[in-house]
Amino acid sequence: MGGRLIANIVCRIRRLCLLLLGVVWLSGCVFYPKVHQQQNYAQQCPMVTRQLTLDYDIISAFDCGDNADACLIIAVGAPAATFVVSGSVVVIGNTLHWLEYQGLCKKRAPADPLLAL
């Protein structure tokens, strides 16, 4: 019974360490939308919208002073909030880009086959 208890404690400590490692790893990141370097179909069809990607930067240091709550909010809140907001911008922007491509650039078959002649 003592061996199972120790194994259970070790497992919980590992989980906690992984969680803390994830928080520390993400604590310095902020996410933002960026225009994709290579715009597909740009030569064939000039479009108003551009394809977007999600990029990130690492915040080198932030000072919370003696306020542990502020550090926790910055460490967890900033990456999560910027990921959700910027990710939404990228998804909406790429959806608009795809709709513009489908509507203006993609060759469509005529509705009436006789018009194709």
C-alpha positions as a LaTeX table, in Angstrom:
\begin{tabular}{lrrr}
\hline
Residue & $x$ (\AA) & $y$ (\AA) & $z$ (\AA) \\
\hline
Met1 & 0.00 & 0.00 & 0.00 \\
Gly2 & 2.86 & 2.37 & 0.73 \\
Gly3 & 4.26 & 1.87 & $-2.78$ \\
Arg4 & 0.97 & 2.88 & $-4.41$ \\
Leu5 & 0.78 & 6.00 & $-2.26$ \\
Ile6 & 4.29 & 7.06 & $-3.22$ \\
Ala7 & 3.59 & 6.34 & $-6.91$ \\
Asn8 & 0.41 & 8.42 & $-6.70$ \\
Ile9 & 2.27 & 11.33 & $-5.11$ \\
Val10 & 5.04 & 11.14 & $-7.73$ \\
Cys11 & 2.43 & 11.14 & $-10.50$ \\
Arg12 & 0.75 & 14.24 & $-9.06$ \\
Ile13 & 4.08 & 16.01 & $-8.71$ \\
Arg14 & 4.89 & 15.24 & $-12.36$ \\
Arg15 & 1.53 & 16.64 & $-13.48$ \\
Leu16 & 2.06 & 19.78 & $-11.43$ \\
Cys17 & 5.57 & 20.21 & $-12.84$ \\
Leu18 & 4.29 & 19.84 & $-16.41$ \\
Leu19 & 1.53 & 22.37 & $-15.74$ \\
Leu20 & 3.98 & 24.85 & $-14.24$ \\
Leu21 & 6.41 & 24.30 & $-17.10$ \\
Gly22 & 3.63 & 25.07 & $-19.58$ \\
Val23 & 2.66 & 28.23 & $-17.71$ \\
Val24 & 6.27 & 29.39 & $-17.53$ \\
Trp25 & 6.81 & 28.59 & $-21.21$ \\
Leu26 & 3.73 & 30.54 & $-22.30$ \\
Ser27 & 4.10 & 33.33 & $-19.76$ \\
Gly28 & 6.34 & 35.38 & $-21.99$ \\
Cys29 & 4.36 & 34.96 & $-25.23$ \\
Val30 & 1.96 & 37.28 & $-26.95$ \\
Phe31 & 0.24 & 36.29 & $-30.19$ \\
Tyr32 & $-0.65$ & 38.56 & $-33.09$ \\
Pro33 & $-1.95$ & 38.23 & $-36.66$ \\
Lys34 & 0.59 & 38.65 & $-39.45$ \\
Val35 & 0.20 & 38.87 & $-43.23$ \\
His36 & 1.42 & 35.62 & $-44.76$ \\
Gln37 & 4.73 & 36.00 & $-46.62$ \\
Gln38 & 3.66 & 34.11 & $-49.72$ \\
Gln39 & 0.29 & 35.12 & $-51.12$ \\
Asn40 & $-1.07$ & 32.30 & $-53.25$ \\
Tyr41 & $-2.80$ & 33.40 & $-56.46$ \\
Ala42 & $-1.50$ & 36.98 & $-56.12$ \\
Gln43 & $-0.08$ & 36.92 & $-59.65$ \\
Gln44 & $-3.20$ & 35.45 & $-61.24$ \\
Cys45 & $-5.88$ & 37.40 & $-59.42$ \\
Pro46 & $-5.40$ & 40.69 & $-57.58$ \\
Met47 & $-7.36$ & 40.52 & $-54.35$ \\
Val48 & $-8.08$ & 43.07 & $-51.65$ \\
Thr49 & $-7.72$ & 40.69 & $-48.71$ \\
Arg50 & $-4.51$ & 38.92 & $-47.74$ \\
Gln51 & $-3.91$ & 35.52 & $-46.18$ \\
Leu52 & $-3.03$ & 35.79 & $-42.49$ \\
Thr53 & $-1.00$ & 33.65 & $-40.11$ \\
Leu54 & $-0.72$ & 33.64 & $-36.34$ \\
Asp55 & 2.69 & 34.70 & $-35.07$ \\
Tyr56 & 4.10 & 35.27 & $-31.59$ \\
Asp57 & 6.68 & 37.32 & $-29.76$ \\
Ile58 & 8.33 & 36.66 & $-26.45$ \\
Ile59 & 8.14 & 39.32 & $-23.78$ \\
Ser60 & 11.62 & 39.37 & $-22.29$ \\
Ala61 & 10.74 & 40.60 & $-18.82$ \\
Phe62 & 7.92 & 42.10 & $-16.86$ \\
Asp63 & 7.96 & 43.45 & $-13.32$ \\
Cys64 & 5.06 & 42.65 & $-11.02$ \\
Gly65 & 6.61 & 44.01 & $-7.88$ \\
Asp66 & 5.32 & 42.25 & $-4.78$ \\
Asn67 & 1.90 & 41.50 & $-6.26$ \\
Ala68 & 1.70 & 37.77 & $-7.02$ \\
Asp69 & $-1.83$ & 38.12 & $-8.40$ \\
Ala70 & $-0.64$ & 40.56 & $-11.04$ \\
Cys71 & 2.12 & 38.17 & $-12.08$ \\
Leu72 & $-0.38$ & 35.33 & $-12.39$ \\
Ile73 & $-2.73$ & 37.46 & $-14.48$ \\
Ile74 & 0.11 & 38.53 & $-16.77$ \\
Ala75 & 1.61 & 35.03 & $-16.98$ \\
Val76 & $-1.65$ & 33.26 & $-17.81$ \\
Gly77 & $-4.00$ & 35.99 & $-18.99$ \\
Ala78 & $-1.88$ & 37.75 & $-21.58$ \\
Pro79 & $-1.03$ & 34.69 & $-23.69$ \\
Ala80 & $-4.56$ & 33.31 & $-23.45$ \\
Ala81 & $-6.24$ & 36.62 & $-24.30$ \\
Thr82 & $-3.92$ & 37.47 & $-27.19$ \\
Phe83 & $-4.25$ & 33.92 & $-28.56$ \\
Val84 & $-8.06$ & 34.04 & $-28.51$ \\
Val85 & $-8.36$ & 37.55 & $-29.97$ \\
Ser86 & $-5.60$ & 37.22 & $-32.57$ \\
Gly87 & $-6.66$ & 33.69 & $-33.48$ \\
Ser88 & $-10.18$ & 34.93 & $-34.11$ \\
Val89 & $-8.87$ & 37.73 & $-36.31$ \\
Val90 & $-6.83$ & 35.23 & $-38.34$ \\
Val91 & $-9.77$ & 32.84 & $-38.76$ \\
Ile92 & $-12.16$ & 35.63 & $-39.84$ \\
Gly93 & $-9.56$ & 37.23 & $-42.12$ \\
Asn94 & $-8.71$ & 33.94 & $-43.83$ \\
Thr95 & $-12.41$ & 33.15 & $-44.25$ \\
Leu96 & $-12.95$ & 36.50 & $-45.98$ \\
His97 & $-9.85$ & 35.86 & $-48.11$ \\
Trp98 & $-11.19$ & 32.45 & $-49.15$ \\
Leu99 & $-14.64$ & 33.89 & $-49.94$ \\
Glu100 & $-13.06$ & 36.63 & $-52.06$ \\
Tyr101 & $-11.03$ & 34.02 & $-53.93$ \\
Gln102 & $-14.08$ & 31.84 & $-54.50$ \\
Gly103 & $-16.16$ & 34.78 & $-55.71$ \\
Leu104 & $-13.68$ & 36.67 & $-57.89$ \\
Cys105 & $-10.82$ & 34.45 & $-58.92$ \\
Lys106 & $-11.90$ & 30.87 & $-59.24$ \\
Lys107 & $-13.11$ & 29.79 & $-62.65$ \\
Arg108 & $-16.71$ & 28.65 & $-62.43$ \\
Ala109 & $-18.64$ & 26.47 & $-64.81$ \\
Pro110 & $-21.48$ & 28.34 & $-66.53$ \\
Ala111 & $-24.96$ & 27.60 & $-65.22$ \\
Asp112 & $-26.26$ & 26.89 & $-68.72$ \\
Pro113 & $-24.17$ & 24.42 & $-70.79$ \\
Leu114 & $-25.33$ & 26.09 & $-74.03$ \\
Leu115 & $-23.63$ & 29.35 & $-72.96$ \\
Ala116 & $-20.28$ & 27.55 & $-72.92$ \\
Leu117 & $-20.52$ & 26.99 & $-76.69$ \\
\hline
\end{tabular}
